[in-house]
């Protein structure tokens, strides 16, 4: 629902995906709050085939159709569309026309050349001027004619029947799952979270789950491309699949594993930084935590069959040949990262278990030998004793050279400075605990917590959250402008509240204060839930204590204009809830924690 700032009108839009067709239906009610008549327009900016700069468009009867070489869309209304125009963004589109004099003067029939097509049409409304109603259908198909036919069929089928069938389908899905006890009072957020994760899965390439269905600020600055969030990342897919496994949707987790092994894994055993939905590599970098994650997922699923073992063996070989140095999980720096090394070690230990189940004792010994050596060395590579942030040793975000006491510099990505590696920290060292590489009470871990809390943590009205690392530039500008921009700065991430909650549960196991640990983790769960927007969608980032002032919507602890919903945030929320019930991080590989942390539960 949107109400004019002047208080003169209100528009209410309700969206539903038609379960029977490739179409979205929109129920629209427009209310004049003064009795004055208004002309309403519908604006459509298609971005077919995951791009927005190579489309064509035209009007066909009651439909505005757009198409490229492979796909088409059609927008249709009931009652029928009125005066319409199809043009190119910023040059001949209807929005540019309306802004000039509030009248639709341009009536271009088509945009015949490929470009960023924008379509507009006046929509006749039924009823009195005080409250008017219409229905819209946006349909997709391989060809313009098929898209128009689908839109017409959706209009004939009606919004209410589609909405009932849509809701029934989701209720049927939710009935197959159980809620954790810790979600008491947060049931709606929990249900939305499991539905968001299910909705990220592609319907053509099953098991392919994108990072986010949204188009945050970054996308408006990449011509012809709808963004990295619409790709499949092994890391994000692992987060989602482990949450679905915890929630009881084993089938989704199995499909994710199948996709990772059968579509995304490269012939050399490594995994691409990310891939298109069909599994073809997109960005070229190698991140070894993304190679280890499919091994961890397979171990959690108990997949030790010969076919899985062949994939695991190739992935383990990739880790051995390239590790431990890698591009770390924030993707703009390379070196010795505590988080990446933790994933590599855990992946090798799980790979050793799968190797033994398949009679390959030699590979098992090799994996364990390397994992043990890296586990003994991770502090030597990443724990600084001479850094400027604390007299006690603390973990760095990464070291470029494996020398944490050396003043080696590197350039922070996303517009950050070039700085001494000892001055840059993040919370990723907690992966050492979550994956069982270190005990929760290890000195390096406990001494690093106050450092990251001071440097990165912010207490907001919705809870405590952390930035990715100091000097991060991945976020809006200081005045709230889009990324990238002049002076952009990273904000707070709700996922870190979940990671801290998992750590608190692991610490409670060792201290014997399980009830206190559960209470602390439950507070983190509530904090994540409190960042949700009105639709209960959880964001990638939230505003810190200094959001741009004097503008509505910039509230500390609430979502920025980053990706919302983010699959990882919803996954972290779900997994923390089940971890609270279990009293331990449910994702932690027991075989790893038993070997290195002495925690064998």
Secondary structure as the mmCIF struct_conf table of DSSP 4:
data_model
#
loop_
_struct_conf.conf_type_id
_struct_conf.id
_struct_conf.beg_label_comp_id
_struct_conf.beg_label_asym_id
_struct_conf.beg_label_seq_id
_struct_conf.end_label_comp_id
_struct_conf.end_label_asym_id
_struct_conf.end_label_seq_id
STRN STRN1 UNK A 2 UNK A 3
TURN_TY1_P TURN_TY1_P1 UNK A 5 UNK A 6
BEND BEND1 UNK A 7 UNK A 8
STRN STRN2 UNK A 9 UNK A 17
TURN_TY1_P TURN_TY1_P2 UNK A 19 UNK A 20
BEND BEND2 UNK A 21 UNK A 22
STRN STRN3 UNK A 23 UNK A 32
BEND BEND3 UNK A 33 UNK A 35
STRN STRN4 UNK A 41 UNK A 44
HELX_RH_3T_P HELX_RH_3T_P1 UNK A 48 UNK A 50
BEND BEND4 UNK A 52 UNK A 54
STRN STRN5 UNK A 55 UNK A 60
TURN_TY1_P TURN_TY1_P3 UNK A 61 UNK A 62
STRN STRN6 UNK A 63 UNK A 67
BEND BEND5 UNK A 69 UNK A 70
STRN STRN7 UNK A 72 UNK A 78
BEND BEND6 UNK A 79 UNK A 79
HELX_LH_PP_P HELX_LH_PP_P1 UNK A 80 UNK A 80
STRN STRN8 UNK A 81 UNK A 88
TURN_TY1_P TURN_TY1_P4 UNK A 89 UNK A 92
HELX_RH_AL_P HELX_RH_AL_P1 UNK A 94 UNK A 101
BEND BEND7 UNK A 102 UNK A 103
STRN STRN9 UNK A 110 UNK A 115
STRN STRN10 UNK A 117 UNK A 123
STRN STRN11 UNK A 126 UNK A 126
BEND BEND8 UNK A 127 UNK A 127
TURN_TY1_P TURN_TY1_P5 UNK A 129 UNK A 130
STRN STRN12 UNK A 131 UNK A 141
BEND BEND9 UNK A 142 UNK A 143
HELX_RH_AL_P HELX_RH_AL_P2 UNK A 144 UNK A 157
HELX_RH_AL_P HELX_RH_AL_P3 UNK A 159 UNK A 175
TURN_TY1_P TURN_TY1_P6 UNK A 176 UNK A 176
BEND BEND10 UNK A 177 UNK A 177
HELX_RH_3T_P HELX_RH_3T_P2 UNK A 181 UNK A 183
TURN_TY1_P TURN_TY1_P7 UNK A 184 UNK A 185
HELX_RH_AL_P HELX_RH_AL_P4 UNK A 187 UNK A 199
TURN_TY1_P TURN_TY1_P8 UNK A 200 UNK A 200
STRN STRN13 UNK A 201 UNK A 201
BEND BEND11 UNK A 203 UNK A 205
TURN_TY1_P TURN_TY1_P9 UNK A 206 UNK A 207
STRN STRN14 UNK A 209 UNK A 209
BEND BEND12 UNK A 211 UNK A 211
BEND BEND13 UNK A 213 UNK A 214
HELX_RH_3T_P HELX_RH_3T_P3 UNK A 217 UNK A 221
BEND BEND14 UNK A 222 UNK A 222
TURN_TY1_P TURN_TY1_P10 UNK A 223 UNK A 224
HELX_RH_3T_P HELX_RH_3T_P4 UNK A 228 UNK A 230
BEND BEND15 UNK A 231 UNK A 231
STRN STRN15 UNK A 232 UNK A 232
HELX_RH_AL_P HELX_RH_AL_P5 UNK A 234 UNK A 247
TURN_TY1_P TURN_TY1_P11 UNK A 248 UNK A 248
HELX_RH_AL_P HELX_RH_AL_P6 UNK A 250 UNK A 259
HELX_RH_PI_P HELX_RH_PI_P1 UNK A 260 UNK A 264
STRN STRN16 UNK A 265 UNK A 265
TURN_TY1_P TURN_TY1_P12 UNK A 267 UNK A 268
BEND BEND16 UNK A 269 UNK A 269
STRN STRN17 UNK A 271 UNK A 271
BEND BEND17 UNK A 273 UNK A 273
STRN STRN18 UNK A 275 UNK A 275
TURN_TY1_P TURN_TY1_P13 UNK A 277 UNK A 278
BEND BEND18 UNK A 279 UNK A 279
STRN STRN19 UNK A 281 UNK A 281
BEND BEND19 UNK A 283 UNK A 283
HELX_RH_AL_P HELX_RH_AL_P7 UNK A 288 UNK A 301
TURN_TY1_P TURN_TY1_P14 UNK A 302 UNK A 302
BEND BEND20 UNK A 305 UNK A 305
HELX_RH_AL_P HELX_RH_AL_P8 UNK A 306 UNK A 322
BEND BEND21 UNK A 324 UNK A 324
STRN STRN20 UNK A 326 UNK A 327
TURN_TY1_P TURN_TY1_P15 UNK A 329 UNK A 330
BEND BEND22 UNK A 331 UNK A 332
STRN STRN21 UNK A 334 UNK A 335
STRN STRN22 UNK A 336 UNK A 336
HELX_RH_AL_P HELX_RH_AL_P9 UNK A 338 UNK A 357
TURN_TY1_P TURN_TY1_P16 UNK A 358 UNK A 359
HELX_RH_AL_P HELX_RH_AL_P10 UNK A 361 UNK A 382
STRN STRN23 UNK A 383 UNK A 384
BEND BEND23 UNK A 385 UNK A 386
TURN_TY1_P TURN_TY1_P17 UNK A 388 UNK A 389
BEND BEND24 UNK A 391 UNK A 392
STRN STRN24 UNK A 394 UNK A 395
BEND BEND25 UNK A 397 UNK A 397
STRN STRN25 UNK A 399 UNK A 399
BEND BEND26 UNK A 400 UNK A 402
TURN_TY1_P TURN_TY1_P18 UNK A 404 UNK A 405
BEND BEND27 UNK A 406 UNK A 406
STRN STRN26 UNK A 409 UNK A 411
TURN_TY1_P TURN_TY1_P19 UNK A 413 UNK A 415
STRN STRN27 UNK A 418 UNK A 420
HELX_RH_3T_P HELX_RH_3T_P5 UNK A 421 UNK A 423
STRN STRN28 UNK A 426 UNK A 426
HELX_RH_3T_P HELX_RH_3T_P6 UNK A 427 UNK A 430
HELX_RH_AL_P HELX_RH_AL_P11 UNK A 431 UNK A 434
TURN_TY1_P TURN_TY1_P20 UNK A 435 UNK A 436
BEND BEND28 UNK A 437 UNK A 438
TURN_TY1_P TURN_TY1_P21 UNK A 440 UNK A 441
HELX_RH_AL_P HELX_RH_AL_P12 UNK A 443 UNK A 456
STRN STRN29 UNK A 457 UNK A 460
TURN_TY1_P TURN_TY1_P22 UNK A 461 UNK A 462
STRN STRN30 UNK A 463 UNK A 467
BEND BEND29 UNK A 468 UNK A 468
STRN STRN31 UNK A 469 UNK A 469
TURN_TY1_P TURN_TY1_P23 UNK A 470 UNK A 471
BEND BEND30 UNK A 475 UNK A 475
STRN STRN32 UNK A 477 UNK A 477
TURN_TY1_P TURN_TY1_P24 UNK A 478 UNK A 479
BEND BEND31 UNK A 480 UNK A 480
HELX_LH_PP_P HELX_LH_PP_P2 UNK A 481 UNK A 482
BEND BEND32 UNK A 483 UNK A 484
TURN_TY1_P TURN_TY1_P25 UNK A 486 UNK A 487
STRN STRN33 UNK A 488 UNK A 488
STRN STRN34 UNK A 492 UNK A 493
TURN_TY1_P TURN_TY1_P26 UNK A 494 UNK A 494
HELX_RH_AL_P HELX_RH_AL_P13 UNK A 495 UNK A 511
TURN_TY1_P TURN_TY1_P27 UNK A 512 UNK A 512
HELX_RH_AL_P HELX_RH_AL_P14 UNK A 514 UNK A 530
TURN_TY1_P TURN_TY1_P28 UNK A 531 UNK A 531
TURN_TY1_P TURN_TY1_P29 UNK A 534 UNK A 535
HELX_LH_PP_P HELX_LH_PP_P3 UNK A 537 UNK A 538
STRN STRN35 UNK A 539 UNK A 539
BEND BEND33 UNK A 540 UNK A 540
STRN STRN36 UNK A 542 UNK A 543
TURN_TY1_P TURN_TY1_P30 UNK A 545 UNK A 546
HELX_LH_PP_P HELX_LH_PP_P4 UNK A 547 UNK A 548
TURN_TY1_P TURN_TY1_P31 UNK A 549 UNK A 550
BEND BEND34 UNK A 551 UNK A 551
TURN_TY1_P TURN_TY1_P32 UNK A 552 UNK A 553
STRN STRN37 UNK A 556 UNK A 556
TURN_TY1_P TURN_TY1_P33 UNK A 557 UNK A 557
BEND BEND35 UNK A 558 UNK A 558
STRN STRN38 UNK A 559 UNK A 559
BEND BEND36 UNK A 561 UNK A 562
STRN STRN39 UNK A 564 UNK A 564
BEND BEND37 UNK A 565 UNK A 565
HELX_RH_AL_P HELX_RH_AL_P15 UNK A 567 UNK A 582
TURN_TY1_P TURN_TY1_P34 UNK A 583 UNK A 583
BEND BEND38 UNK A 584 UNK A 584
TURN_TY1_P TURN_TY1_P35 UNK A 586 UNK A 587
BEND BEND39 UNK A 588 UNK A 588
HELX_RH_AL_P HELX_RH_AL_P16 UNK A 590 UNK A 596
TURN_TY1_P TURN_TY1_P36 UNK A 597 UNK A 597
BEND BEND40 UNK A 598 UNK A 598
#
